[in-house]
């Protein structure tokens, strides 16, 4: 990737961070809510044994990451329209994809801090033993899953450029992804016809890699296979998002749908 | 005020015209109805052609909703024309959109279009990055622009705490962040206090003195008269006249303006004037406390008795005959041709 594109991604990331700091009300739905979810799950399954603690923590963390990403993808466009800046941004030589990518990564990162907080609380208050066998592989898989989640958010963001119902779509897409990516419980528990949808989601493989990294006996090959599949899927997401953004931008320039509808 | 530094990356201006619009048209499809939806074509701009020289300040004037902003958006690559084409600095708006975006600045104006929760510095740095301003130049240019706009003292404050005039100056600063050769300004003084509007006009003039090409839309005729070398008057999406301000005034050289200030003048009486064959065009400001009519006529003082007759039920405070201005020419071209 060109240095200029990375600079645009970083600049959008920085601006999103500044907005988060300037306007911390988003902490409630995006940080506190997943935390409460984890708290409830750990309380319900306290002493149940098995990997419940892990699922509760991963589920809460994934909820934070995906919720933030989806929110940022949808709201990033809506926010630009509200501020009246979408046209100004699209009138620059930078690709809107890179701008939204920066915002998407920034929001997923906030979700990740939520996961870290959940991990600490789960360990200190609920004494959940996640038994992270390989902290390094755990960290690698979490960071790559975060990027995969961000890339998935980009695909949805392209559609949000055109629609005035972004918030409705964002709300509707939030829970299905938690469920079918296997963050809340193993996808084996889902009906078999949902499995293809699970397998085309990069985060499904990432969550599995995270889970493997916490297992007592890691099978490195399985870990890396899962992670590699996720990387390939994420790469396809980015290519697809780039293609969709180009198409959507052309359509928006033809229809005049860049301003607040 | 410090001079803006010209980017070393900037290529020499292209030969020929800075802006060339050739038969530009734009039709939007508007959805009507709720249960039974139908798409209706609405023509926003129709067959617009003009050229702007390098270093020229060109005005595009017309009433609201007549296609000024749509024209600017097509020229700045934000909208794709339905037909026709245009080039900026020799680059085609459809084929070379990115090359154009690097070389132009856009000032859309108004209170929106800025990130109000962050500072002016953060707004400008962000857009500098989006425009690919070299990192070593960025902060220097941000400071220079904020100094130039008189915003440096409040540069670190959140934009939401700025007055309307300060926001407008920040818009201007952002439009200059990439040191553009051509600047498009869409009603840059709308809604500003007279003093700040005057200051803004002064800044616009300084930019022209520095060699920038500016296309400005406005519906303030005195502004177009004061600033623009040439003015195109646009009505219902079509250019109805294009000339220098003095050239446009010639359209109304054979007329005089009867200006009436009174109380109790109603819309019905204004309609009576519109129907009178001696009246070429009329503008009416029907305020609560007083009403002002500007009647264009070729008969000069001969019309006064007719004015008194139509306004016999109203109180007339003052009536005078004036020389026509650019606003009158505009009124004649826009209002007169509707008759």
Interface residues (C-beta under 8 A of the other chain):
Chain A: X4 X7 X8 X10 X11 X12 X14 X15 X18 X19 X22 X23 X83 X84 X85 X87 X88 X89 X90 X91 X92 X93 X94 X99 X250 X253 X254 X255 X256 X258
Chain B: X28 X29 X70 X73 X76 X77 X78 X79 X80 X98 X101 X102 X106 X108 X110 X112 X113 X114 X115 X116 X117 X118 X122 X125 X126 X127 X129 X130 X131 X132 X135 X158 X174
